[in-house]
Amino acid sequence: MFNGRKVVVLAATVAVAAAACSSSKGSSSSSSAAATSAAPATTAAAGATTVAPGSNGTYTIGILTDATGPAASGNKTSVQGVQAGAEIAAQEGYTIKTVVGDTQTSPSAALSAAQKMVTEDHVDAVISVSALAFGAAAYLTSQNVPVIGVAEDGPEWIASKNMFSVFGFLDTTKVSTTLGSLFKLLGATTIGSLGYSISPSSAESAKASAVSAQEAGLKVGYLDYSFQFGSTNVQPIALAMKNGGVDAFTASVDPNTGFAMITALRNLGVNLKAAVLPTGYGGDLQQAGPGALQSAQGVYFYTSFEPFEMNTPATQKMAAALKTVGVTGDPTYAEYAGYTSMALLIDGLQAAGPHATKAQLITALSGITNFDAAGLFGTHTLSMADRAASAVGVDGCEYVVRLSGSTFDLVPGADPICGTEIPGKTVTPAT
């Protein structure tokens, strides 16, 4: 984590996770892009009470992620997050084997990877941290495979009874007050918002952010929800935002695109009162490449999970688990996503009983009403039993930090900032 520690700009992913709070950190290690099996996780954290490995069952878990392609910058380190969670599972008597399926940032490749997981690897469940999971969703549902992960790609998580998102069953066409309230808190007046065309959730979130700002009494100077995935060719958009009078910017995009936009706006002389990004905190800043640290100065980052600067028991536990799989640097969004997905899987396995079948696991997951992401939601929880999709997820709460020098500082009034769904306000679904 960053609390007063120097940032080393190296390689990792799209971030909001962890490293031990008692020592200085380097960069997070990256995973192989190949579809490979990891060794079973059986090592318990020092001092933990353990159950005999395998006593509650051995499970093969597929990790469907964007290991290569444009979305890899945000998602590939999910593998380490899953493996860190598997270390926690080992303490509960579960032996977890993992196999990686690379979507290659392609819907068709996502389907192929899922088919291999089912027909050749015989997975018991899939953890999905992918911007293009929708390419495999229908197939995995038809095979009755439990899917746990993050609903960062599309609406299939809402309707598919075998799919469970650690963010909850979000409907990104609905609008909450959270971002609008944050922009108002930060003194913004005119918003620019950007999203990717290929990702329904990205496009819809960009539109919803604009509506949230308007509902807070702010203006929308520029909105683009059809940007090319992963592109850094942002100069025309930056110029349009300047002409639109923006003094604040948000984007549902990967860090590379977000930082490129902020740099371009500043180079054009735009005085940003609030640049707000959902990715780029922690290890994601490290992986974003040369110049990212400078681009991120003064930028606000938000996450549903407790930032490691809070130094809570939950962040300490995650840090220790990551360390066992070789992650000694700052965590990423994907590591958070993989780790908390494993936390939900463990909750499901415990509810289902030893040696659970796929059907038993789906039933057990559907009955979880108090998921707290291994404590990383703070005092908030989610219910997997309630599929009435909303705009607010984890009580509409986001933790916000601001980068200053090499330190992420918690933002007073936004640790977390929570909102509510705005009745009757929706945006046009992405096609």
N, C-alpha and C positions, 0 to 999 in steps of 0.2 A: 504494500500500500504506500501511499505517498506522504502521509503525515510528516512533513519536514524532511523527507528523503528525496534525493536527486532522481529525476526521471532519466532512464536510459532508453532512448528511442531505438528499439530493435523490432522483433517480430512476434505477433501473437494473434488477437482477433477483436470482436465487437463487444464492449465490456461493461461489467459491473460486478466483479467478484473479489477474490481474496488472496491474502498471503499473511504469514505469521506476523502478528502485531508486535512481537518482541525483538525483531531484527530487521536490518536493512534489506531491501529487495532488489532483485535484478529483473530480467525480462522473463516472461512465461515461455515454457518450451512449447514447440509446435508439434502437431501429430503428423503421421505419415498420411499421404493422400490415398494410398492403396487400401483396398478392402482387406484388412488383416484381422486376425483374432488376437485379442490380448490375453495374457495369462490371467487365470482366475485371481480375483482379489481376496486375499485371506489374512492380510496383515492388519492387526488391530492397533489403534492408537495407544500410546503408552498409558498404562494405568486404567484402561477401559475394561469393563467386565465383558467377557466374551462367551459366546456359545460355540460349540464345536462347528467348524466350517462344514457346510453341507448338510447339517442336521435338519435344517428347515427346507432343504432342496437346492438343487443346482439348476441355474437358469441361464439360457443363452439369450442375450439381449442385442438386438440390432441397433446400431447408431446410424440413423439416416441424417446425413449432414452435407453441407456444401464444402467438401474438402478441397475442391479445386474450382476454378472459374471465378467470376467477379464477386459472388457472394461469400467466397472462402474467407475474405478479409474479416467478415463479421461472424462466421459460424464454425470454422474448422476446429477451434480449440474446445468445442463441445465435448470432444473425445476425452480430454483430460478431466473435464468436469464430471462426466459419467464415471470414469474410472475412480475419481476421488470419492464419489458417492458409493461406488462398489466397495470401497474400504469400510465405509460405515455399515453397509449391508453385511459384510463379513463378521462384524461384531455382533450381529443379530442372528448369525448362523446360516446365512445365505451365501452360496458360492455363485458369483456372477462371472460369466464369460461374455466377452463382447466381440462383435464383428462389425466393422465399419462399412457402410454403404455410401459411396460418393455419388451425390446427385449431379456433379459436374456443373452445377447451376443451370440445369436443364430439366424441364418437366418430364421429358421422355427418359432421360437417364435416371431420374428419381424413380420412375416406374420400374425400370430394369433392375435397379439396385434393390428395390423392395421385393421384386419377384425372386431374385437370387436368395435374399434373406429367408424367404418362406420355403422355397422348393429345394434349396441346397443346404442352407445353414440351419434350417428348421428352428428358427427363433421362437422363443416363448412370448416375447413382446418387443416392441420397437420404441426407441426414444428418438424423437424427431426434433432436430434443431436446424431447420432449413427454410429458406425463403420460398422454396418451390415444392414443398411437401404435397401440395394439392395434386401434383402429377401422379402420386402414388396412393393418395387417400382412398379412392374408390376401390382399388385392388385390395388394400389392407383391410378395409371394411368387409369386403366380400369374403375374405379368408378368416374373418372373426379374430383378427390379431389385435391385442391391446396396444394402443399407441398413446404414449405419454410424451409431452414436450411443450413447446411454446407455439402458440397460435400466431405466428408472425407472417403467415403467408396468405391465408384465405378463410372463407366462412365454413369450410368443411368440418371444422372442429365443433361447430354448434350442433349440426344435425347428426353427425356420425356417433352412434352410441358407444363405439369402441375407442373413441379419442378423448383424451383428457389433457387440458392445457393448464400448466402451472400458473398462468396469468388469469385463469378463469375463462368462461365462455363469452369472449368479447364480441360485440357486434360493432365493427369499426364504421358502420354507416350511421351509428348513433353518436350523439355529442354530449360530452360532459363539461362541467365548469372548470375543471382542474387547470388546463393550460391557460385559459383566459385569465383565471385568477392569478396564476404565476406571472404572466406578462404584466398584469396590472401592478402586482407587488413590486416588480422590477422597474417600473416607471416607463414602460414602453407605450407608444401611442399608435404606431402603424406597423403592421405585421407583413412579412413575406414568408410564404410557406411552400415547401417543395416535396414531391413524392415521386416514386418510380411507377412507370406505367405497367410493367410486367407483374408487379406484386399487388394484388387487390388490396391487401391491408395497408400497404404503403400509400397507395393512391388515395384510399378512403381516409386514412389518418391525416394526410395533408389537407384534405378538404375540411375534415372535422375540426382540425386545429384552427383554421380560418374562421369557422362559424363560432367556435368557442371564444375566440378573441372578439368577434363582433358582439356576442352576447354580453361580454364584459365591458362593452362600451368603446372598444378600440376599432381602428380602421384596418382594412386589409388592402395593402398597397399592391401586392402581386401574389398570385397563386398559380403554381404549375404542378399538376399531378400526373404528367406524362413524360417525365424525364427518363433518359436511358439508364438502365440498371448499371450501377458501378462507374458511370462516366465521371470524368473530372473536367470535361469541356463545358465549363460553367460561365464563361465570360458573357455570352449573350443574356443569360438569365440574371447575372449580377447587374448588368447595365439596365435591364428592364426593372429590376427591383429598385435600383437607385432612382430611376425616373418615376417610380411609383411612390417615392418618398419614405421608404421603409426605414425604421430605426430599430427594428427587431426582426429576428430570423429564426425559423424552426424548420426542421426537415426530418421526415421519416425515412432516412437513408443510411447507408454505411458511412463509417467515419471518413473514408477517403473523399467521398463526395461532399460531405458536410464541411470538412476543413477547407476543401478547395473553394467552396462557396464563401466561407467567412473571409478567407484570404483575398478573394477577388473583390468582395464588397469593401473591405478595408483599403485595398489598393485604389479603389475608385473614390475614396474619401468619405465613404458612408460611416457615420458615427453610430455604431450599434450599441444601444442601451442594453440590449438583451439578445445574445445569441444562445439559443436553447436547443440542445441535441439529446436524443434518446440513447445514443451510443457515443463512445469516446472516453468514458470514464475508465480509470485504472489501466489495465493491460491493453485496452483498445487504443489508448493514446500511444502506447509503446509500439504497437504494430503498424501504426498509420504512416510510418516512413519519415524521412528527413523533412524537417520543417513543421511537423505536426505540433511539436511542443510550442513553437512560437505562434502558430495559428490558433492554438487552443487557449492562449492567455485570455483570461477574463470570460471564457465561455462557461455557460451553465450546462450541467449534465443531469439528467434525471433517470431514476431507476425505481422499480417496485421493491427492490431488495435493500436491506440495510447496507449502507456504504461501510467499508472497513474502517474508516475514520471513527466510526461510532464505538469500535472495540467492544462489542457485546459478546456474551457467551456463544451466540450463534455464529458470528463472524470468526471467532477464535476456533470454533470446532471445524468450520469449513477450511480455514487456513491450515490447520493441522492435517486434514484429509488431503488437501492439495499437495502438501509437502511430501506425503508418502508416495505420490505418483510422479515426483520430480518437478513439480511446479513450485519454484521458490521465488518467483517474481510476482508482479502485480497481476491480479486476476482479470478475466475478460467477461463480457456479457455472456458469451457462449459457455464459458466455464460455470458461471452462475446458472445458466439454463440447464446444462447437463447435470450439475450437482443437485439442483432442486427437483429435476425430473426423476432422478434416482430416489430422492427423499419421498416423492409421491409414490413411486413404485414400491418402496419399502413399506409405506403405510398400507398400500393395497395388499401386499403379500402377507403382512401381519393380520390383516382383516380376513383374508381368504383362508389362512391356515397353511400348515406345512404341505409342500409338494403340490401347490395349486395348479390347476389346469388353466388354459387361456380363458375359458368361459367363467370359471370361478373368479379369476382375477378381474375380469371386466365387471362382474357383479359386485365384487368387493370395492373396486374403485368408485363405482357409481354410488356407493353408500357412504363415502367419506364426506363429512359435513364440516370439518374443522381443520382443513389443511393449512399449516402455517409456514410452509417452505423451510422446514427444519429450523424454525425460529426467525428466519430472515425477513418475514413480513412484520416483525415487531409484535404489536398487540393485535394485528389484524389477521383474519382467516378467510378462506374460501370454501365453498361447498361444491363438491363435484356432483351432488345430487340435484342441483338446481341448474338446469340448462336454459333457463329463461335469459337469453343473451342480453347483455346491457353494455353501456359505454364505459362503465367504471371499474370493472375488474376487482382488484383488491381494495374495495371501499373507495375507489377513485383516488387512492393515495400514491404519491410519488415522493421519493427522497431526492433532494436537489443539492448538488455540490457545485462549487465554482473553483476553477483552476487559477491560482495566483502563484507565479513563479514555478516551483516544482511541488506545490502543495495543493491538495483538494480541501477546500474549506466547506463545512456545512453552512447552508444558507438559513439564517434565522427566519422563522415563519414558514419554512419549507422543509422541515425535517421530521415528519413529512408534511406536505401540503395535500389536502384531501378535497375532493369535489363530489358533485352529484350529477346524475344524468339530467339533461335539460329536456323536459317533457315536450314531445312533438317536434323536436329538432333532429333532422336526419340529413344525410348527404346522399347523392346519387350513387348507387352501387357501381363499383368498377366492373367493366366487361372484359 
